[in-house]
Amino acid sequence: MAQAGAATRPSDVALEIEALRTLDDLQATAPQVHQLIDACAGAAGETKTADIDAIDSAASDDRATYMVLLRLREGLISGDDARIEQDEKELSDLEEKSQVNFSPRITGSMPARAAAEKIVRLFSAQQIAALIAQRNEDVSDPTEILVAALSQCRGMKVADFQAFNQDVSDEIADLVAGVGTRPNRSIQVRTAALMRTAFRMQPEDFDAQLPDLQDKAKDLTKVAAGMALRHWVQWEMVQLLSNPQLDLALTERSSWGTQTTSASQESP
């Protein structure tokens, strides 16, 4: 059960769920949880949760959604796989119905980026494989991301494009070059320039030059599959450490493990 100080604001509950999902997918052990408690100190990043914050937990229409979030958090804390599966499906159905994404956007902090590779090495090969297996549909291929972004940016408002371009160029830099204290500047600049070229083209020019733009995107994102996968895992660790609710999630998991251990020792 969640502790008395557990988060109650919908966005905070959603952030804690994100952290708990990663811990669950990694099958994190009690010693690893304790090491992560030390590692996450001062690593929280900024978040974008406006859609989730719009949920009114007291309103009848939103109450069901809020209760699903709370149940899913409890299931992830206790490691109840059947409960997790049921609540994840229900939350997915609600996302589709409401058109609200209940997965908050987290900006990777510099301390988290600096510690990412160290945290990757904290887990065994089997645990990393378990994470990848659970999230195989989310594993990012830099070439696919950039090729798709060239078309996605078309028709955006300038302000929206600038934010989108920053996000894409940062992500491509991290997936191609790996996670450092900051995204690789050279790849970041080249990606942003290619995106601006696509954004500014007239429709007829874009259609004619799309194959050439795609070839340039493929050249820019060349990286061995194994390295791209490792870089993706690094980024998942950045997201975990930057989550402002990670400390609470770790405390919840640690407390539950202590409770279940004590209960088993008291059993006849």
Secondary structure, DSSP 8 states (H G I E B T S, - for coil): ---TT---SHHHHHHHHHHHHHHHHHT--HHHHHHHHHHTTT----EE-HHHHT--TTSHHHHHHHHHHHHHHHHHHHT-HHHHHHHHHHHHHHHHHHT---S-EE---HHHHHHHHHHHTTS-HHHHHHHHHHTTTT---HHHHHHHHHHHTTT--HHHHHHHHHHHHHHHHHHHH---SS--HHHHHHHHHHHHHHHHS-HHHHHHHHHHHHHHHHHHT---HHHHHHHHHHHHHHHHHH-TTHHHHHHHHHHHHHHHHHHHHH--
